[in-house]
Amino acid sequence: MEFKHSKLSKSEWCGIEIPVSTKESYVIDIIKNGWRDRSYKINNTPTIASYMKITYTDTLDYFIFDAYLKDTISKYMTKYSCHVVPPVKKGTYKMNSSDTIRFKNMDEIIKENDSKLYEFCLMKLFCRMLKNRHLGRTWSADYYTLYNLSKCSILNCNKILTFYIDTILERFYTNQIVKDLIYNNYILKQSTIISSYADMKLYAHQCEIFEELQNNTNSKLILYSSPTGTGKTLTPIGISEGKRVIFLCAARHVGIALARACISSNKKIAIAYGCESEDDIRLHYFAAKDFNKDNKSGRIRNVDNKNGINVEIMITDIGSYLHSMNYMMKFNDKRDIVLYWDEPTITMDYHTHIIHEEIRKIWIDNIIPNIVLSSATLPNDHELSQTFNDFKNRFPNPIIVSIKGENSGKSIPIVGPDGNVYAPHLLFEDHNEMLCSISHCRDKKTLLSYIDLTEVTKFIYIMHYTFSLYHKCTNLEDAITCMDDMTITNIKLYYLDLLEAIYPEKWGEIYLYMHTNNNPRYPDTFHVTTRDSHTLTYGPTICITNDVEKISNYCLKDANIPASVVKKIIQDINKNNSISKEIRNIESKIEDKTMKDIVSGNNKKLTNDRGNPEVSELRDKLNKLVKQIRPVKLPSVYIPNTYDHMMRYVRSDHPQKDSFTCDISEEITETIMLMDDIETKWKLLLLMGIGVFMNFKNTKYMEIMKELASNQKLYMIVAGQDFIYGTNYQFCHSFITKDLSDMTQEKIIQAIGRVGRNKADHVYSIRFRDMDTIKKIFRKDNVNQEAINMSRIFNSITI
């Protein structure tokens, strides 16, 4: 974890100017507008009407339906005997001349792009459902998808088509659909189709915190807890629409990521990193009030950083917070400022840590009365009673608010060292331990995401058809009575009900049966660079460990790269390092000679094409050296999940298409290879697509690693346990090594929360190398180290 208190480097300033992705810009837009309108949503799904760019009217729906949809719908409904009385037409659509021309020109284009348009997607699903139902095939999956798509807020969707679909869906519904969907896992399989058309809107926890900060003038301590990937770190952007925000986080990269998002959304920010006084605070140009402009270019120059009246969000590190607070209070009433403390649990799992005293000083000296403590995991309210009492004693009219978000609608399997997937019914042989685990899962609903839906539905099926007399739980169709109840969360809650309803004397028999019939889903080994790599699919993997170097060495050993190949690469690297030193020497000489010309006033030499003869000679030599740089490549057979690698280790004519491999450009590879202060083994790992996150002295190397991780270009990342805090990188798989058995429960939940933030139907996994660590997740933690430390450190009274 990077706790350094230093100013932003030039590359970091340049990095925050890079615009965020289009998707993230939509998320930011929703958060900003959501401050004033909680119902604000975005759905950019193209429809036929929107694609044509014709002014929408009700009569246009009939025209479009008749032109593009009616023939196919009528054909299928007639063929499969599904008669529906059509809606009564409301007049005739009258086209003007420009609309007539547009329709003629767009006719072929629409037919060519029908796969992109919403109505054609609906029609395809609808017709397939009619056909499969008539032929006695599985049709409930399409039914479920159509039902959920009908609830999306898609602008100008054809109402005639949706009338036919809604009518048939209502006619076809039976209780058997519920069983088919659950027992065949169709909900998970169809979720990506549904999510691709779903509305983008605020999470419930974001609505709640906005409401609390807007409508209550009391001093507030808000405990804001929600799973990773649900927008907590971007929430301050929304808050800044009505309040001034000081964003504080011990993890440097988190603040930098927020700064980039702020600038992409035109927010006025200031940066307080490595500040020894308020004079070290720097304004971004958007926030500048007093400045000079370059007469020629119009660019901003000489910003007066002392005038921060425009600053909406101050981003600060731990060591600079008090300077930030005093700075912001010069321009704002403290009651209009929110201290947004992100990841306050960082280092709280350690009994002692170098920054604990700094954190406590912030708590004691802070006079901002509105504080948000935001994290994926926070202690329960009763565990922080001493912190609450201290806050109440120090601020007027205090209130304590707890906001807990949930995102249990995922299914990410927990895999043991034997390759089996584990859930509570497979972890606890003792009936009382199992019941305690179920109670813990109800209290921490985030854990439901890590109970595999496949194992859940398998257990429900067995309990109803093999052990129906061993429990007193209601039937599945009685528990889930309508399509709106058909969610992953509700199925898992029913699973918990079912476990609680098992007769105690029968539990041992059920537990033995489930274990006997539980087959490994994944290899029981850790050969991630050879024969097991094909199981790492869809996206990057993260391996979290206490000994990064040990795991890295193992990966190299497992790859078993021949000595001759390694020797050749080392020779190329050494040769390039030697060339790199010569290049730097020549560049230094060129710079010195160029500077002499500037100082002596010989500027003509710099603009003259011929230039200084000595400089020209040096540049020629430089160009020759650059051409001598050898390309450093590893044969693809040693790069996990490339075609040659898969053919060697999977031994299949059809290697798995979803297996993920790296995608590192030659330019980045060359840059890394020329770093003479980076050991050869780290360079070899990069050639394999494996990035290592350690405290390297070479900051450029770490910046490149972060960029590759952010853009999902690495096959795998090996990192220490503190790396998990605040990372927004997307992972599809994770390994938790044996040496992390002492990691706290809260930190484990933080760690596994980095997996599964892409499409819902992708195959994810969290693979533990120690069974006790898995059990720790699903057991109530009797000793919460984070709570103990927070009660002591977030407290002005010595305990």
C-alpha positions in Angstrom: 0.0 0.0 0.0 1.3 3.4 -1.0 1.1 5.8 2.0 3.7 8.3 0.8 2.9 12.0 1.5 4.4 13.6 -1.6 3.1 16.0 -4.2 1.7 14.8 -7.5 4.3 14.1 -10.1 4.1 15.6 -13.5 2.9 12.2 -15.0 0.2 12.0 -12.3 -1.0 15.5 -13.2 -1.1 14.5 -16.8 -2.9 11.3 -15.9 -5.8 12.9 -14.3 -6.4 14.9 -17.5 -7.2 11.7 -19.4 -11.0 11.5 -19.9 -12.8 8.5 -18.4 -14.6 6.0 -20.6 -18.0 6.8 -22.1 -19.7 4.3 -19.8 -18.1 5.9 -16.7 -19.0 9.4 -17.9 -22.7 8.2 -18.0 -22.3 7.0 -14.4 -20.9 10.3 -13.3 -23.7 12.2 -15.1 -26.3 10.1 -13.2 -24.6 10.8 -9.9 -24.4 14.5 -10.5 -28.0 14.8 -11.6 -29.2 12.4 -8.9 -28.4 15.0 -6.2 -31.5 16.9 -7.4 -33.5 14.2 -9.0 -33.3 10.7 -7.4 -35.3 9.2 -10.3 -32.9 10.4 -12.9 -31.8 7.5 -15.2 -30.1 6.9 -18.6 -31.0 4.3 -21.1 -29.3 4.8 -24.5 -30.7 1.6 -26.1 -31.5 2.4 -29.8 -35.0 1.8 -31.1 -36.3 2.0 -34.6 -37.9 5.4 -34.0 -34.7 6.9 -32.4 -32.5 5.4 -35.1 -34.6 7.2 -37.7 -34.4 10.5 -35.8 -38.1 11.2 -36.6 -40.3 13.1 -34.2 -42.1 10.5 -32.1 -45.9 10.3 -32.0 -48.3 7.5 -31.1 -49.4 7.0 -34.7 -45.7 6.6 -35.7 -45.8 3.3 -33.7 -48.4 1.8 -35.9 -46.5 2.8 -39.0 -43.2 1.3 -37.8 -45.0 -1.8 -36.6 -46.7 -2.4 -39.9 -43.5 -1.6 -41.9 -40.9 -3.7 -39.9 -42.5 -6.0 -37.4 -46.1 -7.0 -38.3 -45.3 -9.7 -40.9 -43.0 -11.7 -38.6 -45.2 -11.3 -35.5 -48.3 -12.3 -37.5 -46.6 -15.3 -39.1 -45.4 -16.8 -35.8 -48.6 -16.1 -33.8 -50.7 -17.7 -36.6 -48.4 -20.7 -36.9 -48.4 -21.4 -33.2 -52.1 -20.5 -32.6 -51.6 -17.5 -30.4 -54.4 -15.2 -31.2 -54.4 -11.7 -29.8 -56.9 -8.9 -30.5 -54.8 -6.0 -31.9 -55.0 -2.6 -30.3 -57.3 -0.1 -31.9 -55.5 2.4 -34.2 -55.5 6.0 -33.0 -55.5 7.8 -36.4 -53.1 7.6 -39.3 -49.5 8.7 -39.3 -49.1 11.5 -41.8 -45.5 11.9 -43.1 -44.1 15.1 -44.4 -41.8 15.0 -47.5 -38.6 14.9 -45.5 -39.9 12.0 -43.3 -40.9 10.1 -46.5 -37.4 10.5 -47.9 -35.9 9.5 -44.6 -38.0 6.3 -44.4 -37.0 5.3 -48.0 -33.3 5.9 -47.2 -33.4 4.2 -43.9 -35.3 1.1 -44.9 -32.3 -1.0 -46.0 -30.1 0.5 -43.2 -32.5 -0.6 -40.5 -32.7 -4.1 -41.9 -28.9 -4.4 -42.0 -28.7 -3.1 -38.4 -31.6 -4.9 -36.9 -29.4 -6.8 -34.3 -28.6 -3.4 -32.7 -32.2 -2.2 -32.4 -34.3 -3.0 -29.3 -37.6 -4.0 -31.1 -35.8 -6.6 -33.2 -34.2 -8.1 -30.1 -37.7 -8.4 -28.5 -39.2 -9.9 -31.6 -36.5 -12.5 -31.9 -36.9 -13.6 -28.2 -40.7 -13.5 -28.6 -40.8 -15.7 -31.7 -38.3 -18.1 -30.3 -40.4 -18.5 -27.1 -43.5 -19.2 -29.2 -41.7 -21.8 -31.3 -40.0 -23.6 -28.4 -43.2 -23.7 -26.3 -45.1 -25.2 -29.2 -42.4 -27.8 -29.8 -42.2 -28.7 -26.1 -38.7 -27.3 -25.7 -37.3 -25.1 -23.0 -38.9 -21.7 -23.3 -38.9 -20.3 -19.7 -35.6 -18.5 -20.2 -36.9 -16.4 -23.0 -40.1 -15.8 -21.0 -38.0 -14.5 -18.1 -35.9 -12.3 -20.3 -38.9 -10.8 -22.1 -40.6 -10.1 -18.8 -37.6 -8.2 -17.4 -36.9 -6.3 -20.6 -40.5 -5.1 -20.6 -39.8 -3.2 -17.4 -36.9 -1.1 -18.9 -37.4 2.6 -19.5 -36.4 2.6 -23.2 -37.5 5.8 -24.9 -39.8 5.4 -28.0 -40.0 1.7 -27.8 -42.7 0.4 -30.1 -45.9 0.2 -28.0 -47.7 -2.1 -30.4 -45.0 -4.7 -30.2 -44.9 -4.5 -26.4 -48.7 -4.9 -26.3 -48.6 -8.2 -28.0 -45.7 -9.4 -25.8 -47.3 -8.3 -22.6 -50.6 -10.0 -23.5 -48.9 -13.4 -24.3 -46.6 -13.2 -21.2 -49.7 -12.8 -19.0 -51.4 -15.7 -20.8 -48.4 -18.1 -20.6 -47.5 -17.7 -16.9 -47.5 -20.9 -14.7 -45.8 -22.0 -11.5 -43.7 -24.4 -13.6 -41.8 -21.5 -15.0 -40.5 -20.7 -11.5 -39.1 -24.2 -11.2 -37.6 -24.3 -14.6 -35.8 -21.0 -14.1 -34.4 -21.9 -10.8 -33.4 -25.6 -11.3 -31.8 -24.8 -14.7 -30.0 -21.7 -13.6 -31.6 -19.6 -16.4 -31.7 -16.5 -14.2 -27.9 -16.3 -14.2 -27.6 -17.2 -17.9 -30.0 -14.6 -19.0 -28.9 -11.8 -16.7 -26.3 -10.3 -19.2 -28.9 -9.8 -21.9 -31.2 -8.1 -19.3 -28.4 -6.0 -17.8 -27.3 -4.8 -21.3 -30.7 -3.1 -21.8 -31.3 -2.1 -18.1 -31.6 1.5 -17.0 -28.6 3.2 -15.5 -29.7 4.9 -12.3 -28.6 5.7 -8.7 -28.1 2.9 -6.2 -30.5 3.0 -3.3 -27.6 3.8 -0.9 -26.7 6.9 -3.0 -30.3 8.1 -2.9 -30.2 7.7 0.9 -27.0 9.6 1.5 -28.1 12.4 -0.7 -31.4 12.6 1.1 -29.6 12.7 4.5 -27.2 15.4 3.6 -29.8 17.6 2.0 -32.6 17.4 4.5 -30.9 17.4 7.8 -29.0 20.4 9.2 -27.7 18.6 12.3 -24.1 17.6 12.8 -23.8 14.2 11.2 -21.6 11.1 11.4 -22.6 8.9 8.5 -21.4 5.3 8.3 -21.7 4.6 4.6 -21.2 0.9 3.8 -21.8 -0.7 0.4 -20.1 -3.5 -1.6 -17.3 -2.6 -4.0 -18.2 -1.6 -7.5 -21.4 0.3 -6.4 -20.2 3.8 -6.9 -19.2 4.8 -3.3 -15.9 6.5 -4.5 -17.8 8.6 -7.1 -20.6 9.6 -4.7 -18.7 12.8 -3.5 -19.2 14.1 -7.1 -22.9 14.1 -6.5 -22.6 15.6 -3.0 -20.5 18.4 -4.4 -23.6 19.6 -6.3 -24.9 21.0 -3.1 -22.0 20.9 -0.6 -18.3 21.4 -0.5 -16.4 18.2 -0.1 -13.0 17.3 1.4 -12.2 13.8 0.1 -9.7 12.0 2.3 -8.2 8.6 1.7 -5.0 6.9 2.8 -4.6 5.2 -0.5 -3.0 7.6 -3.0 -4.3 6.0 -6.1 -7.9 6.3 -5.0 -7.7 10.1 -4.7 -6.0 10.3 -8.1 -8.7 8.2 -9.7 -11.4 10.5 -8.2 -9.5 13.5 -9.5 -9.6 12.1 -13.0 -13.4 11.5 -12.8 -13.9 15.0 -11.4 -12.0 16.7 -14.2 -13.9 14.5 -16.8 -17.1 15.9 -15.4 -15.8 19.6 -15.2 -15.7 19.6 -11.4 -13.6 22.3 -9.8 -11.0 20.5 -7.6 -7.9 21.2 -5.6 -5.2 18.7 -4.7 -3.5 18.6 -1.3 -0.8 15.9 -1.4 2.4 16.2 0.5 1.5 19.6 1.9 3.6 21.2 4.7 1.3 24.2 4.7 -1.7 25.6 3.0 0.6 27.2 0.5 1.4 23.8 -1.0 -2.3 23.2 -2.1 -2.7 23.3 -5.8 -5.8 24.2 -7.8 -6.8 22.6 -11.1 -7.3 25.1 -13.8 -11.1 24.6 -13.7 -11.0 25.9 -10.0 -8.8 28.8 -10.6 -10.3 32.2 -9.8 -7.3 34.5 -10.1 -4.8 33.8 -12.9 -3.1 35.3 -16.0 -3.6 34.2 -19.6 -1.0 33.8 -22.2 -1.7 36.5 -24.9 -0.7 34.2 -27.8 -2.1 30.8 -26.8 -4.9 31.8 -24.4 -3.7 29.2 -21.9 -3.9 29.8 -18.2 -0.7 30.9 -16.5 0.3 31.9 -13.0 -2.7 30.6 -11.1 -3.2 32.1 -7.6 -3.5 28.9 -5.6 -4.4 30.9 -2.4 -7.8 31.8 -3.7 -9.9 28.6 -3.5 -13.4 30.1 -3.5 -14.4 28.0 -6.6 -13.2 24.7 -5.2 -16.0 22.1 -5.0 -13.9 19.1 -4.1 -10.6 19.1 -2.2 -8.7 15.8 -2.6 -6.2 15.2 0.2 -3.9 12.6 1.7 -3.7 11.8 5.4 -0.8 14.2 6.2 -2.4 17.2 4.4 -5.9 17.0 5.8 -5.7 19.7 8.4 -4.2 22.1 5.9 -7.0 21.2 3.6 -9.6 21.8 6.2 -8.3 25.2 7.2 -8.0 26.2 3.5 -11.6 25.2 2.7 -13.0 27.0 5.8 -11.5 30.3 4.6 -14.1 30.3 1.8 -17.0 28.2 3.2 -19.0 27.8 6.3 -17.9 24.6 8.0 -21.5 23.5 8.1 -21.6 23.5 4.3 -18.5 21.2 4.1 -18.6 17.4 4.2 -15.5 15.4 5.2 -15.8 12.3 3.0 -13.4 9.8 4.5 -12.9 6.9 2.1 -11.7 3.5 3.3 -11.2 4.6 7.0 -10.5 0.9 7.8 -7.2 1.0 5.9 -4.5 -0.3 8.4 -7.2 -0.9 11.1 -6.5 -4.7 10.8 -3.0 -4.1 12.2 -2.5 -3.8 16.0 -0.2 -0.9 15.4 0.7 1.0 12.3 2.8 4.1 11.4 -0.2 6.1 10.3 -2.5 5.4 13.3 -1.3 8.5 15.2 -1.8 10.6 12.1 -5.4 9.3 11.7 -6.1 10.0 15.4 -4.8 13.5 15.1 -7.1 14.2 12.2 -10.1 12.9 14.3 -9.1 15.0 17.3 -8.3 18.3 15.4 -11.1 18.1 12.8 -13.9 20.7 13.3 -16.0 19.8 10.2 -19.3 18.7 11.7 -20.4 16.5 8.8 -18.4 13.3 8.4 -19.0 10.4 6.1 -17.0 7.2 6.8 -17.2 5.2 3.6 -16.1 1.6 3.0 -17.2 -1.8 1.7 -16.9 -3.0 5.2 -17.5 -1.1 8.4 -17.9 -2.3 12.0 -21.5 -2.6 13.3 -23.0 0.3 15.1 -22.7 -1.3 18.5 -19.0 -1.9 18.0 -18.4 1.8 17.6 -20.3 3.2 20.5 -17.2 4.9 22.0 -16.6 6.7 18.6 -20.2 7.7 18.5 -20.2 9.1 22.1 -17.0 11.1 21.3 -18.6 12.6 18.2 -21.8 13.5 20.2 -19.7 15.2 22.9 -17.8 17.3 20.4 -20.4 18.6 17.9 -23.7 20.4 18.4 -27.1 18.6 17.7 -25.3 15.4 16.6 -27.0 12.5 14.9 -25.5 9.1 13.9 -26.7 7.6 10.6 -26.0 4.2 9.2 -26.4 3.6 5.5 -25.9 0.0 4.2 -26.1 -0.8 0.6 -26.5 -4.3 -0.8 -25.6 -5.9 -4.0 -26.3 -9.6 -3.5 -27.6 -10.3 -7.0 -24.3 -11.9 -8.1 -23.0 -15.4 -8.1 -19.3 -15.8 -7.5 -18.2 -19.2 -6.4 -15.8 -19.7 -3.5 -13.4 -22.5 -4.4 -11.5 -24.6 -1.9 -7.9 -26.0 -2.3 -9.5 -29.3 -3.5 -11.2 -27.6 -6.4 -14.7 -27.9 -5.0 -17.1 -25.0 -4.7 -18.1 -24.3 -1.1 -21.3 -22.8 0.4 -22.5 -22.9 4.0 -24.2 -26.3 3.6 -20.9 -27.8 2.5 -18.7 -26.0 5.2 -20.2 -26.9 8.6 -20.8 -30.4 9.7 -22.1 -29.3 13.1 -25.8 -28.2 12.9 -25.4 -25.3 15.3 -22.4 -24.0 13.4 -24.4 -24.1 10.2 -27.3 -22.2 11.8 -24.8 -19.6 13.1 -23.4 -19.2 9.6 -26.9 -18.7 8.2 -27.6 -16.0 10.8 -24.3 -14.3 9.8 -25.2 -14.4 6.1 -28.5 -12.7 6.9 -26.7 -9.9 8.9 -24.1 -9.5 6.1 -26.2 -9.9 2.9 -23.1 -9.0 0.8 -22.0 -12.6 1.5 -24.9 -13.9 -0.5 -22.9 -12.8 -3.6 -20.3 -15.4 -2.7 -22.8 -18.3 -2.3 -22.7 -20.0 -5.7 -26.2 -20.0 -7.4 -25.5 -23.4 -9.1 -24.8 -25.0 -5.7 -27.8 -23.3 -4.2 -30.2 -24.5 -6.9 -28.7 -28.0 -6.7 -29.2 -28.1 -2.9 -32.8 -26.8 -3.3 -33.6 -29.5 -5.8 -32.1 -32.3 -3.7 -34.0 -31.1 -0.6 -37.3 -31.1 -2.4 -36.9 -34.4 -4.4 -34.6 -36.5 -2.2 -35.0 -35.1 1.3 -38.5 -33.7 1.2 -39.4 -35.2 4.6 -36.3 -33.8 6.3 -37.4 -30.2 6.6 -40.4 -28.1 7.3 -39.9 -25.3 4.7 -42.6 -24.1 2.3 -42.5 -25.2 -1.4 -40.5 -23.2 -3.8 -43.5 -22.0 -5.8 -45.2 -20.8 -2.6 -42.1 -18.8 -1.6 -41.6 -17.2 -5.0 -45.1 -16.5 -6.3 -44.6 -14.1 -9.2 -42.0 -13.0 -11.7 -41.1 -9.9 -9.8 -39.9 -12.1 -6.9 -37.7 -14.1 -9.3 -34.3 -12.7 -8.4 -31.0 -14.2 -7.4 -31.2 -12.6 -4.0 -34.6 -14.1 -3.3 -33.5 -17.6 -4.4 -30.6 -17.4 -2.0 -32.8 -16.1 0.8 -35.0 -19.1 0.2 -31.9 -21.3 0.4 -31.2 -19.9 3.9 -34.8 -20.5 4.9 -34.5 -24.1 3.8 -31.3 -24.7 5.7 -32.9 -23.3 8.9 -35.9 -25.5 8.4 -34.0 -28.8 8.4 -34.6 -31.0 11.3 -31.4 -31.1 13.5 -31.3 -34.9 13.7 -31.3 -35.1 9.9 -28.5 -32.6 9.2 -25.7 -35.1 9.5 -27.1 -37.4 6.8 -27.8 -34.4 4.5 -24.3 -33.0 5.0 -22.7 -36.4 4.2 -24.8 -36.8 1.1 -23.9 -33.4 -0.3 -20.2 -33.9 0.3 -20.3 -37.4 -1.3 -21.9 -35.9 -4.4 -19.8 -32.8 -4.6 -17.4 -33.0 -7.5 -14.5 -30.6 -8.2 -15.3 -27.8 -10.6 -11.7 -26.5 -10.9 -8.2 -28.0 -10.6 -6.8 -28.5 -7.1 -3.5 -27.0 -8.2 -2.0 -23.6 -8.7 -0.4 -24.0 -12.2 -1.5 -20.6 -13.4 1.2 -20.3 -16.0 0.8 -23.8 -17.5 -2.0 -26.4 -17.4 -4.5 -24.6 -15.2 -4.4 -21.2 -17.0 -7.3 -22.1 -19.4 -9.7 -22.0 -16.4 -9.0 -18.3 -15.9 -11.5 -16.8 -18.3 -13.1 -13.5 -19.5 -10.7 -11.1 -17.7 -7.6 -10.6 -15.5 -6.8 -12.6 -12.3 -5.5 -11.2 -9.1 -3.3 -13.3 -6.7 -3.3 -11.7 -3.2 -0.4 -12.8 -1.0 1.8 -11.8 1.8 4.9 -12.9 -0.1 4.7 -11.3 -3.5 8.3 -12.4 -4.4 7.7 -16.0 -3.5 4.6 -16.3 -5.7 6.3 -14.5 -8.5 9.3 -16.9 -8.3 6.8 -19.9 -8.3 5.1 -18.6 -11.5 8.5 -18.4 -13.3 9.4 -21.9 -12.0 6.1 -23.3 -13.1 6.4 -21.8 -16.6 9.6 -23.9 -17.0 11.1 -21.6 -19.6 14.2 -23.3 -21.1 17.5 -21.9 -20.0 18.4 -21.2 -23.6 15.3 -19.0 -24.0 16.0 -17.2 -20.8 19.6 -16.7 -21.7 18.7 -15.1 -25.0 16.2 -12.8 -23.4 18.7 -11.8 -20.7 21.3 -11.1 -23.4 18.9 -8.9 -25.2 17.9 -7.1 -22.1 21.5 -6.5 -21.1 22.4 -5.3 -24.5 19.4 -2.9 -24.5 20.4 -1.7 -21.0 23.9 -0.9 -22.3 22.4 0.9 -25.3 20.0 2.7 -23.0 22.9 4.1 -20.9 24.6 5.4 -24.1 21.3 6.9 -25.2 20.9 8.7 -21.9 24.5 10.1 -22.1 24.0 11.4 -25.6 20.6 12.9 -24.7 22.3 14.7 -21.8 25.0 16.0 -24.1 22.4 17.2 -26.6 20.5 19.0 -23.8 23.7 20.6 -22.5 24.7 21.9 -25.9 21.2 23.1 -26.7 21.0 24.9 -23.4 24.4 26.6 -24.2 23.0 27.9 -27.5 19.9 29.3 -25.7 22.0 31.0 -23.0 24.4 32.5 -25.5 21.5 33.8 -27.6 22.2 31.6 -30.6 18.5 30.8 -31.1 19.0 30.7 -34.9 21.0 27.5 -34.5 18.0 25.9 -32.9 15.5 26.9 -35.7 18.0 26.4 -38.6 17.5 23.1 -40.3 21.2 22.4 -40.2 21.5 23.3 -36.6 24.6 23.0 -34.5 27.0 20.5 -36.3 27.9 18.9 -33.0 24.3 18.4 -32.0 23.5 17.0 -35.5 26.3 14.5 -35.2 25.1 13.5 -31.7 21.5 13.0 -33.0 22.7 10.8 -35.9 24.6 8.7 -33.3 21.4 8.6 -31.2 19.3 7.4 -34.1 21.8 4.7 -34.9 21.7 3.5 -31.3 17.9 3.4 -31.2 17.9 1.2 -34.3 20.2 -1.2 -32.4 17.7 -1.8 -29.7 16.7 -5.5 -29.8 13.0 -6.5 -29.6 12.6 -8.6 -26.5 9.9 -11.3 -26.9 9.0 -14.5 -25.2 7.9 -17.4 -27.4 4.0 -17.5 -27.3 4.1 -21.1 -26.0 5.2 -19.6 -22.6 2.5 -16.9 -22.5 -0.6 -18.2 -20.7 -3.7 -18.8 -22.9 -2.2 -17.8 -26.2 -3.0 -20.3 -29.0 0.4 -22.1 -28.9 0.2 -22.2 -25.1 -3.3 -23.7 -25.1 -2.3 -26.3 -27.7 0.5 -27.4 -25.5 -1.3 -27.6 -22.2 -4.9 -28.2 -23.0 -4.2 -30.6 -25.8 -7.4 -29.7 -27.7 -8.1 -28.9 -31.3 -10.5 -26.2 -30.0 -8.9 -24.3 -27.2 -11.4 -22.5 -24.9 -12.3 -19.2 -26.6 -13.1 -17.5 -23.3 -9.6 -18.1 -21.7 -8.0 -14.8 -21.1 -4.5 -13.7 -22.1 -2.5 -10.5 -21.9 -2.4 -7.8 -24.5 0.8 -5.7 -24.0 2.0 -3.4 -26.7 5.5 -3.5 -28.1 6.0 0.1 -27.0 5.3 -0.7 -23.4 7.4 -3.8 -23.5 10.3 -1.9 -24.9 9.9 0.8 -22.2 10.0 -1.8 -19.4 12.9 -3.7 -20.9 15.0 -0.5 -21.0 14.6 0.1 -17.3 17.9 -1.0 -15.9 16.8 -0.7 -12.3 14.1 -3.4 -12.7 15.3 -6.9 -12.2 15.2 -9.4 -15.1 12.7 -11.7 -13.4 10.1 -8.9 -13.2 10.6 -8.2 -16.9 10.2 -11.9 -17.7 6.9 -12.0 -15.8 5.7 -9.0 -17.7 6.5 -10.8 -21.0 4.2 -13.6 -19.7 1.5 -11.0 -18.9 2.0 -11.0 -15.2 2.3 -7.7 -13.4 3.7 -7.4 -9.9 2.6 -4.7 -7.4 5.3 -4.0 -4.9 7.1 -0.9 -3.6 9.4 -0.5 -6.5 11.7 2.6 -6.4 11.1 3.1 -10.1 7.7 5.0 -10.1 7.5 4.9 -13.9 7.3 1.0 -13.7 4.4 1.2 -11.2 2.6 3.8 -13.3 2.8 1.5 -16.3 1.6 -1.5 -14.2 -1.4 0.5 -13.0 -2.2 1.6 -16.5 -2.1 -1.9 -17.8 -4.2 -3.1 -14.9 -6.8 -0.4 -15.4 -7.1 -1.2 -19.1 -7.3 -5.0 -18.4 -4.1 -5.7 -20.4 -2.5 -8.0 -17.9 -3.2 -11.7 -17.6 -2.6 -11.7 -13.8 -1.6 -9.3 -11.0 0.4 -10.5 -8.0 -0.1 -8.1 -5.1 0.0 -7.8 -1.3 -3.1 -7.7 0.8 -3.1 -3.9 1.3 -3.4 -3.4 -2.5 -7.1 -4.3 -2.4 -8.2 -1.0 -0.8 -9.9 1.3 -3.2 -8.8 -0.4 -6.4 -11.3 0.0 -9.2 -9.6 -2.6 -11.4 -11.9 -5.3 -12.8 -11.0 -8.9 -12.1 -12.7 -12.2 -13.0 -10.7 -14.5 -10.8 -8.8 -14.3 -7.6 -6.4 -16.5 -5.6 -6.0 -16.1 -1.9 -2.8 -17.8 -0.8 -2.2 -19.8 2.3 -0.1 -17.2 4.0 -3.2 -14.9 4.4 -4.9 -17.2 6.9 -4.5 -14.5 9.6 -6.3 -11.9 7.4 -9.3 -10.4 9.2 -12.8 -11.2 8.0 -13.5 -7.6 6.9 -10.3 -7.6 4.9 -11.2 -10.9 3.2 -14.5 -9.4 2.1 -12.7 -6.4 0.8 -10.3 -8.6 -1.2 -12.9 -10.8 -2.8 -15.1 -7.8 -3.6 -12.7 -7.0 -6.5 -14.0 -10.0 -8.5 -17.2 -10.2 -10.6 -17.8 -6.6 -11.5 -18.3 -7.3 -15.2 -21.1 -9.2 -16.9 -23.2 -11.3 -14.6 -23.1 -14.5 -16.8 -19.3 -14.6 -17.0 -17.7 -17.4 -15.1 -15.9 -16.0 -12.0 -14.1 -17.7 -9.1 -12.4 -16.9 -5.9 -9.9 -19.7 -5.2 -8.6 -20.1 -1.6 -5.6 -22.2 -0.8 -6.7 -22.7 2.8 -10.1 -24.0 4.0 -10.0 -22.2 7.4 -9.9 -18.9 5.5 -13.1 -19.8 3.7 -14.9 -20.7 6.9 -13.8 -17.4 8.4 -15.9 -15.6 5.8 -19.1 -17.4 6.8 -18.6 -17.3 10.5 -19.4 -14.4 12.8 -16.1 -12.8 13.9 -16.0 -12.8 17.7 -13.0 -10.4 17.7 -13.3 -7.6 15.2 -9.8 -6.0 15.1 -11.0 -3.2 12.8 -13.7 -2.2 15.3 -11.3 -2.3 18.3 -8.9 0.0 16.5 -11.5 2.4 15.2 -13.0 2.8 18.7 -9.5 3.6 20.0 -8.2 5.8 17.1 -11.4 7.6 16.1 -11.7 9.0 19.6 -10.4 12.1 21.3 -10.3 10.4 24.6 -7.3 8.1 25.3 -8.5 4.5 25.9 
